[in-house]
Amino acid sequence: MDKESFIISQFKNAFTGDDGAVVGKWIYSKDLFCEDTHFKRGWLSLYQIAQKAMIVNISDAIAMNAKPKYALLGVGIPKNFSFQEIRELSQGFIETAREYGVKIIGGDTVSGDKIVISITIIAKKRKHTLYRSNLRKGDILAYTGVLGQSGYELRKLLNGGSISKDSRFVQPILRVEFIKKVTKYLRCGLDISDGLSKDLSRLCALNSLGVKFYEKIDKDIICSGEEYEMLVAFAPKNKDKVLRIAEKTETPLNIFAEVCEGEYLSECEEHHFKG
């Protein structure tokens, strides 16, 4: 068990295990976005830092087919920040939240040495909620979009290079319309935040099942993290319906495996808690 999974296991209860916790008609989720863990200051503008922090948090609500409504914002701000820098960071939060129909309703701030962002998203349940459980033998596995670009851009940044302001690393794409329309035909799903392989291993472990790949997937694709595309599973009888919705919503959908008995363990490097 890796350290992240071990920490999560210490708080295991009926509400944990999915992208968000379902409590009545609401779904609650939280992610951290921290300087020198998820990004370096020189890679992104302050606006982009806030923008991405908000997007990756909203992603958890979208992944469960919930409608994000409210956000609680916790921010650690470097002591030497000017009012102009605080304003730029704030605008990134406000404008990105507004784009997804989210209202920031409170939070807390603290001064420190680095930027640390913690966002809680409160989302309204829709008729069909997408959980990680209920995977079955014979189900088809697919992912949306193109994987690998975020990992490529991260390696480029780590090697001192630069990336465009609209790159996948800076602005992940959330499949809002696709998930809203397709969830009733899906068995389960989650967003790909730690790489296809790692998140697939979580899905398999939760359901005590394995994976039969149709063909080998390149390591740069299967191990690339921070994609925020969707990993979904559906029964073979729903394949045509799922593909039709993907086409109508202009969502690239890649069918890559089917579910079988056994287990699946990721061999990719951990993105967090490497020590």
C-alpha positions as CSV (number, residue, x, y, z in Angstrom):
1,M,0.0,0.0,0.0
2,D,1.4,3.4,-1.0
3,K,1.4,6.3,1.6
4,E,-1.5,8.1,0.0
5,S,-3.7,5.0,0.1
6,F,-2.6,4.3,3.7
7,I,-3.6,7.8,4.8
8,I,-7.0,7.4,3.1
9,S,-7.5,4.0,4.8
10,Q,-7.2,5.7,8.2
11,F,-10.4,7.5,7.6
12,K,-12.4,4.8,5.8
13,N,-16.1,5.0,6.2
14,A,-19.4,4.8,4.2
15,F,-18.7,8.3,2.6
16,T,-15.1,7.7,1.3
17,G,-13.9,5.9,-1.8
18,D,-15.3,8.0,-4.6
19,D,-14.3,11.4,-6.2
20,G,-16.6,13.0,-3.7
21,A,-18.7,12.2,-0.6
22,V,-22.4,11.8,-1.1
23,V,-24.4,13.3,1.8
24,G,-28.1,13.5,1.1
25,K,-28.7,15.6,-2.1
26,W,-25.2,17.0,-2.0
27,I,-21.7,15.8,-3.0
28,Y,-18.6,17.2,-1.2
29,S,-15.1,17.0,-2.6
30,K,-11.7,18.6,-1.8
31,D,-8.2,18.7,-3.5
32,L,-5.0,20.5,-2.6
33,F,-2.9,22.5,-5.1
34,C,0.5,23.3,-3.6
35,E,3.6,25.1,-4.8
36,D,6.6,22.8,-5.4
37,T,4.4,19.7,-5.3
38,H,1.9,20.4,-8.1
39,F,3.6,23.3,-9.7
40,K,6.5,25.7,-9.6
41,R,5.9,29.5,-9.4
42,G,7.7,30.2,-12.7
43,W,5.6,27.7,-14.7
44,L,2.3,29.5,-14.3
45,S,1.0,33.0,-13.8
46,L,-0.9,33.6,-10.6
47,Y,-4.1,33.7,-12.6
48,Q,-3.3,30.3,-14.1
49,I,-2.5,28.8,-10.7
50,A,-5.9,29.8,-9.3
51,Q,-7.6,28.7,-12.6
52,K,-6.1,25.2,-12.5
53,A,-6.7,24.8,-8.8
54,M,-10.4,25.5,-9.3
55,I,-10.7,23.3,-12.4
56,V,-9.1,20.2,-10.8
57,N,-11.5,20.6,-7.9
58,I,-14.5,21.0,-10.0
59,S,-13.4,17.9,-11.9
60,D,-14.4,15.7,-9.0
61,A,-18.0,16.9,-9.1
62,I,-18.2,16.5,-12.8
63,A,-16.7,13.0,-12.5
64,M,-19.7,12.0,-10.4
65,N,-22.2,13.7,-12.7
66,A,-23.0,16.3,-10.0
67,K,-23.6,20.0,-10.6
68,P,-21.0,22.1,-8.8
69,K,-22.7,24.9,-7.0
70,Y,-20.5,26.3,-4.2
71,A,-16.8,26.5,-3.2
72,L,-15.0,27.1,0.1
73,L,-11.6,28.4,-0.5
74,G,-8.5,28.1,1.7
75,V,-5.3,29.9,0.6
76,G,-1.8,30.1,2.0
77,I,-0.3,33.3,0.6
78,P,3.5,34.1,0.6
79,K,4.3,37.0,3.1
80,N,5.8,39.1,0.4
81,F,2.8,39.1,-2.0
82,S,1.6,42.6,-3.1
83,F,-2.0,43.6,-3.3
84,Q,-1.8,43.3,-7.1
85,E,-0.6,39.7,-6.9
86,I,-3.4,38.9,-4.5
87,R,-5.8,40.5,-6.9
88,E,-4.5,38.4,-9.8
89,L,-4.8,35.2,-7.9
90,S,-8.3,36.1,-6.7
91,Q,-9.5,36.9,-10.3
92,G,-8.3,33.4,-11.4
93,F,-10.5,31.8,-8.7
94,I,-13.5,34.1,-9.3
95,E,-13.6,33.9,-13.1
96,T,-13.0,30.2,-13.3
97,A,-15.7,29.5,-10.7
98,R,-18.1,31.7,-12.6
99,E,-17.4,29.8,-15.9
100,Y,-18.7,26.6,-14.2
101,G,-21.6,28.2,-12.4
102,V,-19.8,28.0,-9.0
103,K,-20.2,30.6,-6.2
104,I,-17.3,31.1,-3.7
105,I,-19.1,31.4,-0.4
106,G,-16.3,31.5,2.2
107,G,-13.0,30.1,3.4
108,D,-9.8,31.2,5.1
109,T,-6.4,32.6,4.4
110,V,-3.0,32.4,6.0
111,S,0.5,33.8,5.2
112,G,3.5,31.6,4.7
113,D,6.4,30.9,2.4
114,K,4.6,29.2,-0.5
115,I,1.3,29.2,-2.3
116,V,-1.0,26.5,-0.8
117,I,-4.6,26.1,-2.1
118,S,-7.3,24.0,-0.6
119,I,-10.8,24.1,-2.2
120,T,-14.0,22.3,-1.1
121,I,-16.6,21.9,-3.8
122,I,-20.3,21.5,-2.8
123,A,-22.2,20.0,-5.7
124,K,-25.9,19.1,-6.2
125,K,-26.7,15.5,-7.1
126,R,-28.3,14.8,-10.4
127,K,-30.7,11.9,-11.1
128,H,-27.9,9.5,-12.0
129,T,-24.8,9.6,-9.9
130,L,-21.5,8.1,-11.2
131,Y,-19.8,6.0,-8.6
132,R,-16.6,3.9,-8.7
133,S,-18.3,0.8,-7.5
134,N,-20.5,-1.7,-9.5
135,L,-17.8,-2.7,-12.0
136,R,-18.6,-6.2,-13.4
137,K,-16.7,-8.9,-15.3
138,G,-17.1,-8.3,-19.1
139,D,-17.6,-4.6,-18.8
140,I,-15.8,-2.4,-21.4
141,L,-13.3,0.2,-20.3
142,A,-12.7,3.4,-22.1
143,Y,-11.1,6.9,-21.5
144,T,-12.0,10.2,-23.0
145,G,-9.7,12.6,-24.9
146,V,-6.0,12.1,-25.6
147,L,-3.7,11.1,-22.7
148,G,0.0,11.8,-22.4
149,Q,0.1,15.5,-23.3
150,S,0.0,16.7,-19.7
151,G,2.9,14.4,-18.7
152,Y,4.9,15.5,-21.7
153,E,4.4,19.1,-20.8
154,L,5.3,18.5,-17.2
155,R,8.6,16.9,-18.3
156,K,9.3,19.8,-20.6
157,L,8.8,22.2,-17.7
158,L,11.0,20.2,-15.4
159,N,13.8,20.3,-18.0
160,G,13.6,24.1,-18.1
161,G,11.3,24.4,-21.1
162,S,8.1,26.4,-21.6
163,I,4.6,25.5,-22.7
164,S,1.7,27.5,-24.2
165,K,-0.8,29.2,-22.0
166,D,-3.7,27.0,-23.3
167,S,-1.8,23.7,-22.8
168,R,-3.4,20.7,-21.2
169,F,-1.1,21.0,-18.2
170,V,-2.4,24.6,-17.6
171,Q,-6.0,24.1,-18.6
172,P,-7.4,20.6,-18.3
173,I,-10.6,19.8,-20.3
174,L,-13.6,18.7,-18.3
175,R,-16.1,16.5,-20.1
176,V,-19.2,18.1,-18.6
177,E,-21.8,17.5,-21.4
178,F,-20.6,14.0,-22.2
179,I,-20.8,12.8,-18.5
180,K,-24.2,14.5,-18.0
181,K,-25.7,12.7,-21.0
182,V,-24.0,9.3,-20.8
183,T,-24.0,8.5,-17.0
184,K,-27.2,6.5,-17.1
185,Y,-25.5,4.1,-19.6
186,L,-22.3,3.8,-17.5
187,R,-21.5,1.2,-14.9
188,C,-18.9,3.4,-13.1
189,G,-16.2,6.0,-13.6
190,L,-13.7,8.5,-12.2
191,D,-11.5,11.3,-13.4
192,I,-7.9,10.5,-14.4
193,S,-5.9,12.7,-12.0
194,D,-3.0,10.3,-11.1
195,G,-2.6,8.6,-14.5
196,L,-4.7,6.0,-16.3
197,S,-2.8,3.1,-14.8
198,K,-3.0,4.3,-11.2
199,D,-6.7,5.3,-11.4
200,L,-7.5,2.0,-13.1
201,S,-5.8,0.1,-10.3
202,R,-8.0,2.0,-7.8
203,L,-11.1,1.0,-9.8
204,C,-10.1,-2.6,-10.0
205,A,-9.0,-2.9,-6.3
206,L,-12.4,-1.4,-5.1
207,N,-14.3,-3.9,-7.2
208,S,-11.9,-6.9,-6.8
209,L,-11.5,-7.4,-10.5
210,G,-8.8,-7.3,-13.2
211,V,-8.2,-6.0,-16.7
212,K,-7.6,-7.5,-20.1
213,F,-6.0,-5.0,-22.4
214,Y,-6.8,-5.1,-26.1
215,E,-3.3,-3.9,-26.9
216,K,-0.2,-2.6,-25.0
217,I,-0.5,1.1,-24.1
218,D,2.7,3.2,-24.2
219,K,4.1,4.1,-20.7
220,D,4.0,7.8,-21.5
221,I,0.2,7.5,-22.0
222,I,-0.8,5.1,-19.3
223,C,1.4,6.7,-16.6
224,S,0.7,10.4,-17.5
225,G,-0.9,12.2,-14.5
226,E,-3.1,15.3,-14.1
227,E,-5.1,14.6,-17.3
228,Y,-8.5,15.1,-15.7
229,E,-10.1,13.1,-18.6
230,M,-12.6,10.4,-17.6
231,L,-12.1,6.7,-17.1
232,V,-15.5,4.9,-17.6
233,A,-16.9,1.4,-17.7
234,F,-20.1,0.2,-19.3
235,A,-21.8,-3.0,-20.2
236,P,-21.3,-4.3,-23.8
237,K,-25.0,-3.8,-24.5
238,N,-24.6,-0.1,-24.0
239,K,-21.6,0.3,-26.2
240,D,-23.5,1.8,-29.2
241,K,-25.4,4.3,-27.0
242,V,-22.1,5.4,-25.3
243,L,-20.4,5.9,-28.6
244,R,-23.3,7.8,-30.1
245,I,-23.3,10.2,-27.1
246,A,-19.5,10.6,-27.4
247,E,-19.9,11.6,-31.1
248,K,-22.8,14.0,-30.4
249,T,-20.8,15.8,-27.7
250,E,-17.6,15.8,-29.7
251,T,-15.8,13.7,-27.1
252,P,-13.0,11.4,-28.2
253,L,-13.6,8.0,-26.6
254,N,-10.9,5.4,-26.5
255,I,-12.0,1.8,-25.8
256,F,-8.9,0.0,-24.5
257,A,-9.8,-3.0,-22.4
258,E,-12.4,-5.2,-20.7
259,V,-12.9,-6.3,-17.2
260,C,-11.9,-9.8,-16.1
261,E,-11.3,-11.8,-13.0
262,G,-8.1,-11.2,-11.1
263,E,-6.4,-8.0,-10.1
264,Y,-4.6,-5.1,-11.7
265,L,-1.6,-3.4,-10.1
266,S,-0.1,-0.1,-11.4
267,E,3.6,-0.2,-12.1
268,C,3.8,3.6,-12.7
269,E,5.7,5.9,-10.4
270,E,3.7,7.5,-7.7
271,H,2.9,11.2,-8.4
272,H,2.7,12.1,-4.7
273,F,4.5,10.9,-1.5
274,K,7.6,9.8,-3.3
275,G,9.7,9.8,-0.2
